[in-house]
């Protein structure tokens, strides 16, 4: 039994090494959120087992939880680079598939059609506003900046306020509110499904997205010209890496010892 217990420990150690390695590999990835492995013990027994004779038979991976604490904010000076200072996720939509995803990576840009996109071409979602900049609906829509205004002025630039208001400036001096950045919040963010490229999708564990404007209850404010860095602490991860390595070596040694003991017993029986 000890052989299988230690073998199980090896598999758990390998899982922890993989998670820590992934964290370290993404220490400089914009908007990345680190993960950690949680273990649970396994016991062999039943309701009729004497609790003083209950035997542990190893451990198992209970969960791999994501850490959604905020990362540090770095300045870029680019108006369409956005960071959320507080809670909430940017909402993006793939125009080809219609798939909606959520991210903390605010590295956005404006394409030739005026859409605000992420680096993969997914469109940033905005809440519609009236002429006064007041949100008129909590249903997000693709953020698109008109190339000209009502007076025929050409688009010259964009600004994003802390309240998420995206304002387009035109050559005739007109400034129009295009919409407000739609921030999504979830009952259980740790239930979100990682899909790569710093994107997440809602699941039954996370609950459905609740949309709101930046600065409202449960939603942080927007910092324009900034990007949120990875929340991975390299020093902490290096300590975890050493711990996982020792965990792996200890279980490997236990397997080696068990194997040697079995060999000696067999030799004694045969001799």
Secondary structure, DSSP 8 states (H G I E B T S, - for coil): -HHHHHHHHHHHHHHHHHHHHHHHHTTT-TT---EEEEEEEEEE--TTS-GGG-EEEEEEEEEEEE------EEE---TTBEEEESS-EEEEE-TTT--EEEES--B-EE-TTSBEE-TTS-EEEEE-B-TTS-B--SS-EE-B--SB-TT--BEEEEEE-TT-EEEEEETTS-EEEEEEEEEEE-S-GGG-EEEETTEEE--TTT---EEEETTSTT--EEEETEEE-----HHHHHHHHHHHHHHHHHHHHHHHHHHHHHHHHHHHHH-
